[in-house]
Amino acid sequence: MKKIALSLLVVSVSLMAADGAALYKKCAACHGAKAEKKALGKSEVIHTWDSAKIEETLKGYKAGTTNSHGMGALMKGQVASYSDADIAAVATYISGLK
């Protein structure tokens, strides 16, 4: 019985885990499929950033404390619904794009 309960818990957690690729889909319109573009011709190209820098920047946008290249308000709206787990997942996904 314990094995069944543990298996169900693992499956539930896996299903609830944030999907960085799915989360990135709304970012791709401005940043490009591989995060290779300057968003709206203003931002830095982000595919070269490591996940820690991406995560820190996204959290700053969400908190309203980051306004890189005048993109603060726009980016705050984009990441407002992201949880910390979502931010970590999309940061990991972006940093893996090459």
C-alpha positions in Angstrom: 0.0 0.0 0.0 2.9 2.4 0.8 4.4 1.7 -2.6 1.2 2.6 -4.3 0.7 5.8 -2.3 4.3 6.8 -3.0 4.0 6.1 -6.7 0.8 8.2 -6.9 2.6 11.0 -5.1 5.6 10.9 -7.5 3.2 10.9 -10.5 1.2 13.9 -9.1 4.3 15.9 -8.4 5.7 15.2 -11.9 2.4 16.3 -13.5 2.4 19.5 -11.5 6.0 20.3 -12.2 6.4 23.5 -14.3 7.1 22.8 -18.0 9.7 25.4 -19.2 9.1 24.7 -22.9 5.3 25.3 -22.6 5.9 28.4 -20.5 8.4 29.8 -23.0 5.9 29.7 -25.9 4.5 33.1 -25.0 8.0 34.5 -24.8 9.0 33.2 -28.2 6.9 35.8 -30.1 9.3 38.5 -29.0 12.5 36.6 -28.0 12.5 34.1 -30.8 12.1 30.3 -30.8 15.6 29.9 -29.5 15.7 33.1 -27.4 18.0 34.5 -30.1 16.3 37.8 -30.8 16.3 41.2 -29.1 12.7 41.5 -27.9 11.1 44.4 -29.7 14.5 45.4 -30.9 15.3 46.6 -27.3 16.3 43.8 -25.0 19.5 41.7 -24.8 19.7 38.3 -26.5 18.9 36.0 -23.6 19.9 32.5 -24.8 23.5 33.2 -23.7 22.5 33.9 -20.1 22.8 31.2 -17.4 19.6 30.1 -15.6 20.5 32.0 -12.4 20.7 35.3 -14.3 17.4 34.6 -16.1 15.7 33.6 -12.9 16.9 36.7 -11.1 15.9 39.0 -13.9 12.4 37.4 -14.2 11.9 37.7 -10.5 12.9 41.3 -10.7 10.4 42.0 -13.5 7.7 40.2 -11.5 8.5 42.3 -8.4 8.6 45.5 -10.4 12.2 46.2 -9.4 13.8 45.6 -12.9 13.3 47.8 -15.9 16.0 46.7 -18.3 15.9 48.6 -21.6 12.5 50.2 -20.5 10.8 46.8 -20.7 9.8 46.6 -17.0 6.1 47.2 -17.3 5.7 44.9 -20.3 7.7 42.1 -18.7 6.0 42.5 -15.4 2.7 41.7 -17.1 4.3 38.7 -18.9 5.6 37.1 -15.7 2.9 38.2 -13.3 1.2 34.8 -13.3 4.4 32.8 -13.0 5.1 31.0 -9.7 8.7 30.7 -8.5 8.7 27.1 -9.9 7.5 28.4 -13.3 10.3 31.0 -13.3 12.9 28.4 -12.4 11.5 26.1 -15.1 11.5 28.7 -17.9 14.9 29.9 -16.8 16.3 26.4 -17.1 14.7 25.9 -20.5 16.0 29.2 -21.9 19.5 28.6 -20.7 19.5 25.2 -22.5 18.6 26.8 -25.8 21.5 27.0 -28.3 
